[in-house]
């Protein structure tokens, strides 16, 4: 599901943050193998649950990042994940102009 930007940070960072927040709020509904797909040409971001590993390895139009690399433990409630804003900013910085 493509997401749109809605804040003052880079549009891509916002889309990534929205996707990660969606994942963190519903992590029990996903499998253990969840990826974030980024289209480097358009900045489109999508959550891909249990993608075919062959597609991830051969898809030249999208980059894939493990969603777990973009979350951290919620200090107030260690049973929950929250978006790791530093990791998200670092990832978004790899795509200047998006």
PATI-935952 format. One record per atom (N, C-alpha, C): residue in three letters; z, y, x. Coordinates in steps of 0.001 Angstrom, whole numbers, plus 500000, padded with zeros to 6 digits. Each point is the difference from the previous one (the first is absolute). Example, Ala and Ser with C-alpha at 12.3 -4.5 7.8 and 13.67 -1.06 7.14 Angstrom:
PATI-935952
ALA507800494310513190/ALA500000501190499110/ALA500000501200500900/SER499280501050499650/SER500060501190500820/SER500730501090499230/
This chain:
PATI-935952
UNK500000498828500839/UNK500000501172499161/UNK500000501237500885/UNK498962500809500010/UNK499945501224500804/UNK501048501008499536/UNK500548500740500953/UNK501020501004499700/UNK499509501364500429/UNK500515501044499374/UNK499573501353500310/UNK501129500801500624/UNK499670501085500658/UNK500994500841500673/UNK500630500982499029/UNK501286500383500299/UNK500646500949499101/UNK501040500877500692/UNK499962500127501321/UNK501005500849500655/UNK499385500766501156/UNK500866500712500754/UNK499514500847501075/UNK499737499249501300/UNK500439498753500144/UNK499635499269501214/UNK498528499619499924/UNK499513499377501047/UNK498581499647499981/UNK499729499110498790/UNK498818500130499422/UNK499681499167498839/UNK500150498504500289/UNK499592499567501195/UNK500127498588500324/UNK501465499585500099/UNK500826500803500648/UNK501424499681500103/UNK500622499888498617/UNK499598500861499093/UNK500527499947498634/UNK499552498727499294/UNK498726499644500133/UNK499515498771499360/UNK500707498777500572/UNK500186499972501304/UNK500710498880500619/UNK501432499952499486/UNK500661501139499973/UNK501387500060499539/UNK500126499531498552/UNK499065500397499153/UNK500024499554498604/UNK499853498488499896/UNK499084499448500772/UNK499791498549499972/UNK501233499269500507/UNK500587500488501080/UNK501193499364500558/UNK501160500101499014/UNK500148501140499349/UNK501066500159498999/UNK499785499038498834/UNK498756499825499575/UNK499692499049498928/UNK500397498587500434/UNK499648499649501220/UNK500372498686500521/UNK501517499848500060/UNK500688500985500566/UNK501453499921500170/UNK500721499871498661/UNK499499500667498979/UNK500629499959498687/UNK499767498667499290/UNK498981499285500418/UNK499622498753499317/UNK499805498843500962/UNK500693499994501128/UNK499718499018501038/UNK500160498554499533/UNK500835499750499018/UNK500193498633499518/UNK498786499473499232/UNK499093500873499596/UNK498814499559499265/UNK498837499653500927/UNK500180500239501295/UNK498951499722500976/UNK500336498746500805/UNK498986499403500598/UNK500223498880500908/UNK500557500535501324/UNK500254499105500927/UNK500505500412501313/UNK498898500567500897/UNK498755499890499582/UNK498870500463500806/UNK499286501123499248/UNK500512501210500176/UNK499448501167499310/UNK499493500981501047/UNK498791500468499806/UNK499374500918500945/UNK499657501320499308/UNK499940501037500805/UNK499487501280499550/UNK498584500099500559/UNK499051500235499126/UNK498604500161500399/UNK499695501491500054/UNK499387500434501096/UNK499584501395500158/UNK498503500025500289/UNK499271500786499230/UNK498593500202500281/UNK499915501232500896/UNK499686499821501294/UNK499986501141500915/UNK498903501019499704/UNK499011499640499215/UNK498937500948499658/UNK500398500922498853/UNK500783499469499051/UNK500331500769498799/UNK501482500339499872/UNK500853499276500711/UNK501439500185499861/UNK500585499260498817/UNK499199499197499326/UNK500511499208498877/UNK501019498991500508/UNK501099499878499264/UNK501105499113500370/UNK500249499052498847/UNK500261498724500313/UNK500294499024498949/UNK500963498948500530/UNK500827499494499098/UNK500877498873500322/UNK499202498732499739/UNK499968499128500978/UNK499297498730499866/UNK501045498893500159/UNK500252499269498924/UNK500990498934500025/UNK499324498680500351/UNK500514499366501035/UNK499526498691500437/UNK498489499980500248/UNK499517500917500854/UNK498555500035500261/UNK499544498773500779/UNK498752499670499843/UNK499403498911500765/UNK499983500428501469/UNK500667499251500893/UNK500044500398501419/UNK498623500168500630/UNK499033499223499552/UNK498647500127500554/UNK499397501355499649/UNK500259500482498794/UNK499486501314499596/UNK500672501090500820/UNK501309499893500182/UNK500724500995500797/UNK499433500054501417/UNK499679498842500559/UNK499484499941501374/UNK498558500469500125/UNK499213499881498942/UNK498567500306500113/UNK499566501259499252/UNK500884500597499218/UNK499655501203499227/UNK499903501195500943/UNK498799500488500206/UNK499786501136500902/UNK500093501346499298/UNK500168500000498684/UNK500059501250499248/UNK501422500461499716/UNK500980499137500208/UNK501392500336499707/UNK500894499603501170/UNK501087500735500143/UNK501047499623500936/UNK501142499437499178/UNK500727499045500558/UNK501101499366499282/UNK501284500120500813/UNK501087500324499300/UNK501312500140500615/UNK500991499236499129/UNK500891499247500628/UNK501029499297499241/UNK500925501022499341/UNK500225499854498703/UNK500872500938499278/UNK501403500013500587/UNK500456498875500497/UNK501353499931500565/UNK500145500882501239/UNK498905500367500628/UNK500052500911501146/UNK500224501443499570/UNK499943500248498692/UNK500088501369499483/UNK501222500228499114/UNK500938499056500026/UNK501240500142499232/UNK501193499851500928/UNK501142500466499510/UNK501265499813500700/UNK501083499735498958/UNK501117499503500446/UNK501114499707499091/UNK500562501305499441/UNK500289499995498715/UNK500655501121499352/UNK501470500001500426/UNK500431501030500707/UNK501373500069500513/UNK501003499975498846/UNK499682500652498903/UNK500916500050498851/UNK500073498661499265/UNK498929499218500070/UNK499960498695499335/UNK499182499041500864/UNK500661499285500917/UNK499282499130500927/UNK499176498883499362/UNK500109499832498703/UNK499175498981499338/UNK498627500552499614/UNK499745501273500302/UNK498736500635499629/UNK499278500547501221/UNK498681500035499876/UNK499148500629501008/UNK499691501416499566/UNK499746500873500967/UNK499519501356499743/UNK498864500277500974/UNK499095500918499665/UNK498925500337500929/UNK500567500530501319/UNK499454499543501096/UNK500365500484501332/UNK499068501174500308/UNK500490501207499742/UNK499154501189500107/UNK499465500209501418/UNK500770499631501004/UNK499525500140501380/UNK498828499058500260/UNK500115498764499557/UNK498906499038500180/UNK498768500427499216/UNK500219500527498808/UNK498884500463499162/UNK499297501188500662/UNK500768500951500504/UNK499405501162500676/UNK499226499572501237/UNK500545499045500730/UNK499333499505501209/UNK498682499322499636/UNK500019499189498960/UNK498767499335499566/UNK498971501021499525/UNK500416500932499174/UNK499066501016499482/UNK499400500829501129/UNK500769500244501062/UNK499507500783501131/UNK498844499309500726/UNK499859498695499809/UNK498898499263500617/UNK498663500298499311/UNK500055500718498877/UNK498798500304499214/UNK499901501518499794/UNK499708500759501044/UNK499933501457499845/UNK498927500401498989/UNK500310501009499224/UNK499048500497499026/UNK500076499326498639/UNK500823498962499886/UNK500116499332498709/UNK501319500391499380/
